[in-house]
Amino acid sequence: MPEDNIVYVGNKPTMNYVLAVTTQFGSDSKEVVIKARGKAISKAVDVAEIVRNRFNTDAKVKDIKISTEEITTEEGGSIKVSSIEITLAK
Amino acid sequence: MPEDNIVYVGNKPTMNYVLAVTTQFGSDSKEVVIKARGKAISKAVDVAEIVRNRFNTDAKVKDIKISTEEITTEEGGSIKVSSIEITLAK
């Protein structure tokens, strides 16, 4: 299933997500997609760079996509938030 | 000069950088590169998305690069920081 290869970056420490990506690569995944929204986008780039430079040096950035997602708030309104998808492949 | 087409995203409000990019496109630039480091990376993605969806809807994301830069601190040490380069083209 492709969903297995997605790591969602959020509020936890950066190294948690680095470990999650490295674990995916360790379990025979050829590709891992790192996703994040809003302020976590910077952390997603950190995760990709740390994995690539330190842990899986054979992994390369295959693709980066940015987009805008619309999130419904609890009050029923909606806000727009940027998102990023970084695909690492080896 | 290609340097004219680069917008560096930092600590100012997002809309300042949106205006800078839109101004570049208004002065006959076919491409504008949005650059940012560290926590400003999220804002750079916001800038690209707002320009593309609201002000220059003919502009497309042509390329996105991420990398790691080494910055020398005042104490003479060095820290690594992630950076992003988003190329918008129309």
gemmi code that builds the backbone of each chain (N, CA, C; Angstrom):
import gemmi

chains = {
    "A": [
        ("MET", (0.835, -1.203, 0.000), (0.000, 0.000, 0.000), (0.869, 1.253, 0.000)),
        ("PRO", (0.550, 2.226, -0.854), (1.397, 3.414, -0.914), (1.344, 4.223, 0.378)),
        ("GLU", (0.223, 4.141, 1.114), (0.092, 4.915, 2.350), (1.171, 4.579, 3.382)),
        ("ASP", (1.699, 3.383, 3.286), (2.738, 2.976, 4.227), (3.994, 3.820, 4.118)),
        ("ASN", (4.193, 4.433, 2.954), (5.437, 5.153, 2.729), (5.333, 6.650, 2.984)),
        ("ILE", (4.258, 7.071, 3.665), (4.079, 8.496, 3.929), (4.403, 8.811, 5.379)),
        ("VAL", (5.229, 9.828, 5.600), (5.513, 10.300, 6.946), (4.964, 11.722, 7.070)),
        ("TYR", (4.011, 11.914, 7.992), (3.423, 13.227, 8.231), (4.216, 13.956, 9.311)),
        ("VAL", (4.763, 15.113, 8.967), (5.567, 15.882, 9.921), (4.659, 16.879, 10.643)),
        ("GLY", (4.728, 16.856, 11.979), (3.906, 17.735, 12.803), (4.702, 18.383, 13.913)),
        ("ASN", (4.169, 18.315, 15.136), (4.756, 19.063, 16.243), (5.835, 18.336, 17.049)),
        ("LYS", (6.066, 17.064, 16.747), (7.085, 16.325, 17.516), (8.492, 16.769, 17.116)),
        ("PRO", (9.510, 16.355, 17.898), (10.881, 16.745, 17.543), (11.287, 16.199, 16.170)),
        ("THR", (12.121, 16.956, 15.482), (12.563, 16.618, 14.123), (13.084, 15.185, 14.019)),
        ("MET", (13.888, 14.763, 15.006), (14.524, 13.454, 14.913), (13.521, 12.297, 14.955)),
        ("ASN", (12.344, 12.504, 15.546), (11.298, 11.471, 15.494), (10.936, 11.146, 14.049)),
        ("TYR", (10.810, 12.194, 13.249), (10.403, 12.003, 11.848), (11.560, 11.469, 11.010)),
        ("VAL", (12.778, 11.896, 11.347), (13.967, 11.357, 10.670), (14.013, 9.839, 10.882)),
        ("LEU", (13.775, 9.427, 12.110), (13.770, 7.995, 12.440), (12.661, 7.259, 11.678)),
        ("ALA", (11.493, 7.874, 11.583), (10.361, 7.251, 10.865), (10.710, 7.044, 9.392)),
        ("VAL", (11.342, 8.028, 8.771), (11.704, 7.925, 7.354), (12.784, 6.850, 7.172)),
        ("THR", (13.796, 6.884, 8.031), (14.895, 5.915, 7.945), (14.384, 4.495, 8.152)),
        ("THR", (13.425, 4.327, 9.056), (12.820, 3.019, 9.297), (12.103, 2.521, 8.046)),
        ("GLN", (11.369, 3.423, 7.372), (10.703, 3.073, 6.107), (11.717, 2.577, 5.079)),
        ("PHE", (12.819, 3.292, 4.945), (13.840, 2.877, 3.981), (14.456, 1.542, 4.395)),
        ("GLY", (14.556, 1.331, 5.707), (15.129, 0.076, 6.201), (14.239, -1.121, 5.912)),
        ("SER", (12.916, -0.875, 5.796), (11.991, -1.986, 5.535), (11.680, -2.088, 4.048)),
        ("ASP", (12.723, -1.948, 3.229), (12.657, -2.211, 1.783), (11.862, -1.201, 0.962)),
        ("SER", (11.452, -0.069, 1.551), (10.793, 0.957, 0.740), (11.826, 1.626, -0.156)),
        ("LYS", (11.460, 1.805, -1.412), (12.343, 2.506, -2.353), (12.042, 4.002, -2.354)),
        ("GLU", (10.845, 4.330, -1.879), (10.413, 5.730, -1.849), (9.713, 6.046, -0.537)),
        ("VAL", (9.984, 7.226, -0.001), (9.242, 7.702, 1.162), (8.786, 9.132, 0.875)),
        ("VAL", (7.502, 9.405, 1.158), (6.953, 10.741, 0.946), (6.817, 11.443, 2.297)),
        ("ILE", (7.423, 12.616, 2.412), (7.349, 13.413, 3.643), (6.351, 14.538, 3.402)),
        ("LYS", (5.284, 14.561, 4.232), (4.241, 15.580, 4.059), (4.149, 16.490, 5.264)),
        ("ALA", (3.839, 17.764, 5.023), (3.651, 18.705, 6.123), (2.784, 19.865, 5.673)),
        ("ARG", (2.183, 20.536, 6.654), (1.363, 21.716, 6.395), (1.813, 22.870, 7.279)),
        ("GLY", (1.557, 24.092, 6.801), (1.782, 25.282, 7.625), (3.199, 25.385, 8.139)),
        ("LYS", (3.347, 25.709, 9.434), (4.673, 25.945, 9.995), (5.553, 24.697, 10.024)),
        ("ALA", (4.946, 23.522, 9.906), (5.734, 22.279, 9.922), (6.490, 22.054, 8.605)),
        ("ILE", (6.218, 22.907, 7.597), (6.889, 22.749, 6.299), (8.411, 22.864, 6.453)),
        ("SER", (8.869, 23.843, 7.242), (10.317, 24.009, 7.459), (10.916, 22.749, 8.064)),
        ("LYS", (10.188, 22.149, 9.002), (10.677, 20.933, 9.655), (10.741, 19.763, 8.672)),
        ("ALA", (9.778, 19.700, 7.755), (9.774, 18.638, 6.747), (11.032, 18.723, 5.865)),
        ("VAL", (11.427, 19.951, 5.526), (12.648, 20.137, 4.728), (13.874, 19.705, 5.559)),
        ("ASP", (13.895, 20.079, 6.842), (14.981, 19.617, 7.732), (15.054, 18.091, 7.749)),
        ("VAL", (13.900, 17.440, 7.891), (13.849, 15.968, 7.946), (14.456, 15.374, 6.673)),
        ("ALA", (14.023, 15.886, 5.517), (14.527, 15.373, 4.237), (16.041, 15.557, 4.133)),
        ("GLU", (16.522, 16.729, 4.541), (17.950, 17.028, 4.423), (18.784, 16.176, 5.383)),
        ("ILE", (18.289, 15.962, 6.592), (19.040, 15.156, 7.580), (19.091, 13.691, 7.138)),
        ("VAL", (17.963, 13.166, 6.653), (17.936, 11.770, 6.173), (18.933, 11.588, 5.036)),
        ("ARG", (18.868, 12.492, 4.081), (19.658, 12.421, 2.863), (21.155, 12.602, 3.134)),
        ("ASN", (21.505, 13.493, 4.052), (22.926, 13.790, 4.294), (23.561, 12.887, 5.338)),
        ("ARG", (22.759, 12.304, 6.233), (23.363, 11.589, 7.349), (23.001, 10.126, 7.440)),
        ("PHE", (21.748, 9.750, 7.122), (21.308, 8.391, 7.420), (21.123, 7.520, 6.180)),
        ("ASN", (20.535, 8.079, 5.134), (20.348, 7.315, 3.894), (20.977, 8.110, 2.757)),
        ("THR", (22.301, 8.094, 2.709), (23.018, 8.961, 1.764), (22.821, 8.522, 0.311)),
        ("ASP", (22.230, 7.327, 0.112), (21.898, 6.904, -1.256), (20.521, 7.426, -1.689)),
        ("ALA", (19.781, 8.047, -0.774), (18.463, 8.591, -1.112), (18.605, 9.969, -1.760)),
        ("LYS", (17.747, 10.206, -2.756), (17.771, 11.491, -3.451), (16.378, 12.116, -3.416)),
        ("VAL", (16.340, 13.447, -3.560), (15.053, 14.121, -3.677), (14.520, 13.852, -5.080)),
        ("LYS", (13.419, 13.100, -5.155), (12.877, 12.742, -6.466), (11.881, 13.796, -6.950)),
        ("ASP", (11.121, 14.341, -5.999), (10.098, 15.305, -6.377), (9.689, 16.142, -5.168)),
        ("ILE", (9.362, 17.395, -5.407), (8.804, 18.260, -4.366), (7.590, 18.960, -4.940)),
        ("LYS", (6.464, 18.839, -4.232), (5.240, 19.525, -4.665), (4.770, 20.449, -3.567)),
        ("ILE", (4.277, 21.626, -3.945), (3.619, 22.489, -2.963), (2.188, 22.711, -3.417)),
        ("SER", (1.307, 22.895, -2.439), (-0.093, 23.146, -2.780), (-0.784, 23.874, -1.635)),
        ("THR", (-2.053, 24.196, -1.847), (-2.841, 24.891, -0.829), (-4.007, 24.005, -0.438)),
        ("GLU", (-4.169, 23.772, 0.863), (-5.286, 22.964, 1.339), (-6.271, 23.842, 2.088)),
        ("GLU", (-7.538, 23.502, 1.979), (-8.570, 24.256, 2.680), (-9.019, 23.431, 3.883)),
        ("ILE", (-8.885, 24.004, 5.047), (-9.238, 23.296, 6.272), (-10.490, 23.915, 6.878)),
        ("THR", (-11.431, 23.056, 7.252), (-12.646, 23.554, 7.894), (-12.392, 23.728, 9.393)),
        ("THR", (-12.702, 24.910, 9.896), (-12.502, 25.183, 11.322), (-13.689, 24.679, 12.131)),
        ("GLU", (-13.509, 24.636, 13.441), (-14.598, 24.149, 14.308), (-15.822, 25.058, 14.228)),
        ("GLU", (-15.599, 26.332, 13.897), (-16.727, 27.271, 13.794), (-17.457, 27.130, 12.463)),
        ("GLY", (-16.978, 26.263, 11.591), (-17.654, 26.069, 10.314), (-17.065, 26.886, 9.181)),
        ("GLY", (-16.127, 27.772, 9.507), (-15.458, 28.529, 8.448), (-14.354, 27.698, 7.822)),
        ("SER", (-13.582, 28.306, 6.943), (-12.476, 27.567, 6.351), (-11.248, 28.465, 6.213)),
        ("ILE", (-10.070, 27.882, 6.434), (-8.834, 28.637, 6.237), (-7.975, 27.876, 5.229)),
        ("LYS", (-7.132, 28.638, 4.546), (-6.247, 28.021, 3.570), (-4.863, 27.881, 4.173)),
        ("VAL", (-4.251, 26.741, 3.926), (-2.928, 26.518, 4.487), (-2.053, 25.848, 3.416)),
        ("SER", (-0.805, 26.291, 3.345), (0.122, 25.710, 2.371), (0.578, 24.337, 2.837)),
        ("SER", (0.896, 23.478, 1.868), (1.428, 22.167, 2.227), (2.560, 21.788, 1.280)),
        ("ILE", (3.363, 20.821, 1.720), (4.495, 20.357, 0.922), (4.528, 18.833, 0.929)),
        ("GLU", (4.991, 18.270, -0.168), (5.187, 16.821, -0.298), (6.572, 16.598, -0.872)),
        ("ILE", (7.468, 16.029, -0.091), (8.835, 15.770, -0.562), (8.985, 14.263, -0.748)),
        ("THR", (9.273, 13.823, -1.967), (9.474, 12.400, -2.221), (10.967, 12.095, -2.261)),
        ("LEU", (11.408, 11.249, -1.312), (12.793, 10.769, -1.326), (12.795, 9.376, -1.945)),
        ("ALA", (13.778, 9.110, -2.794), (13.862, 7.791, -3.426), (15.307, 7.326, -3.490)),
        ("LYS", (15.492, 6.006, -3.409), (16.852, 5.482, -3.565), (16.864, 4.331, -4.548)),
    ],
    "B": [
        ("MET", (20.356, 40.903, -15.457), (21.066, 40.148, -14.403), (20.095, 39.203, -13.703)),
        ("PRO", (20.465, 37.949, -13.531), (19.528, 37.009, -12.904), (19.239, 37.373, -11.446)),
        ("GLU", (20.179, 38.050, -10.780), (19.982, 38.399, -9.368), (18.748, 39.260, -9.159)),
        ("ASP", (18.348, 40.009, -10.175), (17.179, 40.869, -10.069), (15.910, 40.068, -9.813)),
        ("ASN", (15.929, 38.798, -10.180), (14.703, 38.015, -10.095), (14.610, 37.168, -8.838)),
        ("ILE", (15.475, 37.432, -7.859), (15.444, 36.652, -6.619), (14.788, 37.455, -5.505)),
        ("VAL", (13.848, 36.813, -4.805), (13.225, 37.428, -3.636), (13.607, 36.587, -2.422)),
        ("TYR", (14.303, 37.198, -1.453), (14.697, 36.501, -0.233), (13.621, 36.689, 0.830)),
        ("VAL", (13.067, 35.600, 1.305), (12.006, 35.665, 2.312), (12.619, 35.571, 3.715)),
        ("GLY", (12.254, 36.536, 4.559), (12.799, 36.561, 5.925), (11.711, 36.838, 6.943)),
        ("ASN", (11.965, 37.823, 7.843), (11.075, 38.043, 8.986), (9.917, 39.004, 8.757)),
        ("LYS", (9.887, 39.658, 7.595), (8.792, 40.615, 7.355), (7.470, 39.884, 7.099)),
        ("PRO", (6.359, 40.647, 7.081), (5.066, 39.994, 6.815), (5.038, 39.345, 5.428)),
        ("THR", (4.302, 38.251, 5.332), (4.202, 37.479, 4.089), (3.862, 38.355, 2.880)),
        ("MET", (2.902, 39.271, 3.062), (2.421, 40.058, 1.922), (3.493, 40.982, 1.349)),
        ("ASN", (4.493, 41.375, 2.159), (5.611, 42.158, 1.612), (6.314, 41.380, 0.498)),
        ("TYR", (6.509, 40.085, 0.733), (7.231, 39.263, -0.245), (6.346, 38.921, -1.438)),
        ("VAL", (5.044, 38.759, -1.176), (4.091, 38.539, -2.272), (4.148, 39.740, -3.225)),
        ("LEU", (4.146, 40.950, -2.646), (4.212, 42.174, -3.447), (5.521, 42.231, -4.233)),
        ("ALA", (6.631, 41.855, -3.595), (7.939, 41.874, -4.270), (7.940, 40.940, -5.483)),
        ("VAL", (7.373, 39.748, -5.319), (7.341, 38.779, -6.424), (6.432, 39.292, -7.548)),
        ("THR", (5.247, 39.788, -7.165), (4.302, 40.295, -8.154), (4.894, 41.476, -8.933)),
        ("THR", (5.635, 42.333, -8.230), (6.297, 43.472, -8.873), (7.308, 42.995, -9.904)),
        ("GLN", (8.077, 41.956, -9.558), (9.032, 41.373, -10.503), (8.328, 40.877, -11.763)),
        ("PHE", (7.238, 40.169, -11.567), (6.501, 39.667, -12.734), (5.942, 40.837, -13.544)),
        ("GLY", (5.545, 41.923, -12.852), (5.000, 43.090, -13.534), (6.037, 43.807, -14.390)),
        ("SER", (7.328, 43.692, -14.015), (8.393, 44.351, -14.772), (9.030, 43.371, -15.755)),
        ("ASP", (8.183, 42.612, -16.420), (8.594, 41.771, -17.551), (9.456, 40.554, -17.210)),
        ("SER", (9.634, 40.229, -15.929), (10.360, 39.002, -15.595), (9.501, 37.799, -15.946)),
        ("LYS", (10.121, 36.815, -16.575), (9.407, 35.579, -16.899), (9.550, 34.567, -15.766)),
        ("GLU", (10.584, 34.771, -14.946), (10.853, 33.858, -13.828), (11.208, 34.643, -12.576)),
        ("VAL", (10.714, 34.182, -11.445), (11.128, 34.756, -10.164), (11.504, 33.605, -9.235)),
        ("VAL", (12.659, 33.732, -8.564), (13.105, 32.706, -7.629), (12.874, 33.198, -6.202)),
        ("ILE", (12.149, 32.407, -5.426), (11.873, 32.739, -4.019), (12.795, 31.891, -3.160)),
        ("LYS", (13.650, 32.557, -2.358), (14.603, 31.813, -1.526), (14.339, 32.053, -0.049)),
        ("ALA", (14.578, 31.019, 0.771), (14.431, 31.176, 2.218), (15.267, 30.134, 2.938)),
        ("ARG", (15.572, 30.429, 4.196), (16.316, 29.492, 5.047), (15.577, 29.279, 6.361)),
        ("GLY", (15.807, 28.116, 6.964), (15.291, 27.843, 8.310), (13.780, 28.005, 8.411)),
        ("LYS", (13.338, 28.686, 9.473), (11.898, 28.787, 9.740), (11.157, 29.601, 8.669)),
        ("ALA", (11.878, 30.397, 7.883), (11.227, 31.199, 6.840), (10.799, 30.344, 5.645)),
        ("ILE", (11.202, 29.077, 5.620), (10.850, 28.186, 4.503), (9.328, 28.064, 4.353)),
        ("SER", (8.614, 27.910, 5.470), (7.151, 27.811, 5.422), (6.548, 29.062, 4.784)),
        ("LYS", (7.109, 30.223, 5.153), (6.599, 31.482, 4.612), (6.863, 31.584, 3.110)),
        ("ALA", (8.007, 31.066, 2.660), (8.335, 31.084, 1.232), (7.300, 30.277, 0.428)),
        ("VAL", (6.875, 29.146, 0.993), (5.845, 28.328, 0.328), (4.519, 29.099, 0.300)),
        ("ASP", (4.177, 29.763, 1.418), (2.970, 30.609, 1.437), (3.041, 31.674, 0.344)),
        ("VAL", (4.192, 32.335, 0.222), (4.369, 33.401, -0.774), (4.122, 32.852, -2.177)),
        ("ALA", (4.744, 31.725, -2.495), (4.592, 31.118, -3.820), (3.129, 30.773, -4.089)),
        ("GLU", (2.470, 30.199, -3.098), (1.073, 29.785, -3.271), (0.132, 30.976, -3.426)),
        ("ILE", (0.349, 32.029, -2.648), (-0.515, 33.216, -2.734), (-0.328, 33.913, -4.088)),
        ("VAL", (0.929, 34.042, -4.536), (1.198, 34.679, -5.836), (0.490, 33.906, -6.949)),
        ("ARG", (0.673, 32.614, -6.937), (0.186, 31.714, -7.967), (-1.357, 31.627, -7.993)),
        ("ASN", (-1.972, 31.639, -6.822), (-3.427, 31.470, -6.762), (-4.200, 32.775, -6.852)),
        ("ARG", (-3.542, 33.900, -6.489), (-4.307, 35.132, -6.389), (-3.845, 36.262, -7.305)),
        ("PHE", (-2.521, 36.408, -7.482), (-2.031, 37.602, -8.180), (-1.494, 37.330, -9.579)),
        ("ASN", (-0.754, 36.253, -9.754), (-0.231, 35.916, -11.077), (-0.652, 34.490, -11.406)),
        ("THR", (-1.934, 34.369, -11.751), (-2.488, 33.024, -11.912), (-1.935, 32.309, -13.147)),
        ("ASP", (-1.208, 33.047, -13.996), (-0.549, 32.395, -15.136), (0.822, 31.838, -14.738)),
        ("ALA", (1.288, 32.138, -13.542), (2.596, 31.640, -13.090), (2.479, 30.208, -12.568)),
        ("LYS", (3.491, 29.414, -12.872), (3.517, 28.024, -12.420), (4.794, 27.743, -11.641)),
        ("VAL", (4.740, 26.726, -10.789), (5.953, 26.297, -10.091), (6.809, 25.532, -11.095)),
        ("LYS", (7.957, 26.108, -11.452), (8.815, 25.477, -12.466), (9.776, 24.489, -11.808)),
        ("ASP", (10.273, 24.865, -10.625), (11.260, 24.016, -9.959), (11.308, 24.339, -8.464)),
        ("ILE", (11.560, 23.307, -7.653), (11.780, 23.517, -6.215), (13.032, 22.741, -5.832)),
        ("LYS", (13.984, 23.433, -5.219), (15.200, 22.766, -4.740), (15.323, 22.959, -3.238)),
        ("ILE", (15.759, 21.910, -2.541), (16.093, 22.083, -1.126), (17.565, 21.736, -0.940)),
        ("SER", (18.196, 22.392, 0.014), (19.612, 22.106, 0.270), (19.957, 22.479, 1.702)),
        ("THR", (21.197, 22.219, 2.078), (21.665, 22.543, 3.425), (22.802, 23.546, 3.315)),
        ("GLU", (22.692, 24.648, 4.058), (23.759, 25.653, 4.041), (24.451, 25.670, 5.389)),
        ("GLU", (25.751, 25.931, 5.348), (26.521, 26.012, 6.583), (26.770, 27.490, 6.891)),
        ("ILE", (26.336, 27.913, 8.054), (26.464, 29.313, 8.435), (27.483, 29.433, 9.563)),
        ("THR", (28.416, 30.390, 9.436), (29.412, 30.607, 10.483), (28.821, 31.530, 11.539)),
        ("THR", (28.880, 31.085, 12.803), (28.340, 31.893, 13.888), (29.358, 32.940, 14.322)),
        ("GLU", (28.911, 33.891, 15.149), (29.824, 34.945, 15.624), (30.945, 34.366, 16.471)),
        ("GLU", (30.687, 33.237, 17.117), (31.710, 32.611, 17.964), (32.723, 31.815, 17.137)),
        ("GLY", (32.549, 31.765, 15.825), (33.503, 31.060, 14.967), (33.103, 29.626, 14.668)),
        ("GLY", (32.027, 29.159, 15.320), (31.532, 27.814, 15.012), (30.683, 27.833, 13.751)),
        ("SER", (30.044, 26.697, 13.448), (29.165, 26.705, 12.283), (27.929, 25.858, 12.558)),
        ("ILE", (26.814, 26.293, 12.022), (25.585, 25.525, 12.138), (25.041, 25.244, 10.741)),
        ("LYS", (24.307, 24.152, 10.641), (23.711, 23.820, 9.362), (22.250, 24.213, 9.363)),
        ("VAL", (21.817, 24.773, 8.253), (20.430, 25.199, 8.155), (19.887, 24.807, 6.775)),
        ("SER", (18.636, 24.344, 6.749), (18.008, 23.958, 5.489), (17.594, 25.203, 4.708)),
        ("SER", (17.578, 25.086, 3.389), (17.120, 26.203, 2.574), (16.257, 25.686, 1.430)),
        ("ILE", (15.478, 26.593, 0.871), (14.607, 26.237, -0.254), (14.710, 27.290, -1.342)),
        ("GLU", (14.546, 26.860, -2.579), (14.529, 27.754, -3.737), (13.335, 27.365, -4.582)),
        ("ILE", (12.344, 28.244, -4.669), (11.148, 27.962, -5.472), (11.182, 28.864, -6.703)),
        ("THR", (11.209, 28.256, -7.888), (11.205, 29.047, -9.120), (9.793, 29.096, -9.690)),
        ("LEU", (9.229, 30.309, -9.762), (7.936, 30.509, -10.413), (8.194, 31.039, -11.820)),
        ("ALA", (7.461, 30.525, -12.804), (7.644, 30.985, -14.178), (6.302, 31.136, -14.868)),
        ("LYS", (6.235, 32.091, -15.794), (4.990, 32.231, -16.575), (5.314, 32.327, -18.048)),
    ],
}
model = gemmi.Model(1)
for chain_id, residues in chains.items():
    chain = gemmi.Chain(chain_id)
    for i, (resn, *xyz) in enumerate(residues, 1):
        res = gemmi.Residue()
        res.name, res.seqid = resn, gemmi.SeqId(i, " ")
        for name, pos in zip(("N", "CA", "C"), xyz):
            atom = gemmi.Atom()
            atom.name, atom.element = name, gemmi.Element(name[0])
            atom.pos, atom.b_iso = gemmi.Position(*pos), 0.0
            res.add_atom(atom)
        chain.add_residue(res)
    model.add_chain(chain)
structure = gemmi.Structure()
structure.add_model(model)
structure.setup_entities()
